[in-house]
Amino acid sequence: MDTTPQDLSHLFLQLGLANDQSAIEQFIDDHQLPDNILLHQANFWSPSQKHFLVESFNEDAQWTEVIDHLDTLLRKS
């Protein structure tokens, strides 16, 4: 069983991104999504990041809630 905490910091770590609070805030400021684009379809993800997002969401993995939270944050205007 994976005991990795499921929060934004650890999600960013799983995605290979800088995961300190300021880096997360900067990423969110720099990457806004329109309503007609699904999170994993965004052009700023690498193929492996897209795969992780899709696989985690489709399998109702432990990351689903955090991925949903990130999706919400990226849609704020």
C-alpha positions in Angstrom: 0.0 0.0 0.0 1.3 3.4 -1.0 1.4 5.7 2.1 2.4 8.8 0.1 0.4 11.8 1.4 -2.2 13.0 -1.2 -1.8 16.7 -1.3 -0.9 19.2 -4.0 2.8 19.2 -3.0 3.0 15.5 -3.5 1.0 15.5 -6.7 3.4 18.0 -8.1 6.3 15.8 -7.0 4.6 12.8 -8.7 4.3 14.9 -11.9 8.0 15.8 -11.7 7.3 19.5 -11.0 8.7 21.8 -8.4 6.5 21.3 -5.4 7.1 24.1 -2.9 4.2 26.4 -2.2 5.5 29.3 -4.4 6.2 27.0 -7.3 2.7 25.5 -7.1 1.1 29.0 -6.9 3.2 30.1 -9.9 2.2 27.1 -11.9 -1.5 27.8 -11.3 -1.0 31.4 -12.2 0.7 30.5 -15.4 -1.6 27.7 -16.5 -5.3 28.5 -16.7 -7.7 26.1 -18.4 -10.8 27.0 -20.4 -14.0 25.1 -19.7 -13.8 23.1 -22.9 -10.4 21.4 -22.2 -10.1 18.5 -19.8 -7.2 18.7 -17.4 -5.2 15.9 -19.0 -5.7 17.5 -22.5 -3.9 20.6 -21.6 -0.9 21.3 -23.8 1.5 22.0 -20.9 1.7 18.4 -19.8 4.3 15.9 -21.0 3.1 12.6 -22.3 4.1 10.9 -19.0 2.3 13.5 -17.0 -0.9 13.1 -19.1 -0.7 9.3 -18.6 -0.4 9.7 -14.9 -3.4 12.0 -14.7 -5.6 9.8 -16.8 -4.5 6.6 -15.2 -4.9 7.9 -11.7 -8.3 9.4 -12.4 -9.7 6.4 -14.4 -8.6 4.0 -11.7 -10.2 6.1 -9.0 -6.7 6.1 -7.5 -5.7 7.8 -4.3 -4.9 10.9 -6.3 -8.4 11.5 -7.7 -9.4 14.2 -5.1 -6.2 16.1 -5.4 -6.4 16.0 -9.2 -9.9 17.3 -9.0 -8.7 20.1 -6.7 -5.9 21.0 -9.2 -8.4 21.0 -12.0 -10.6 23.5 -10.0 -7.6 25.7 -9.2 -6.6 25.9 -12.9 -10.1 27.1 -13.9 -10.3 30.1 -11.6 -10.4 33.3 -13.5 
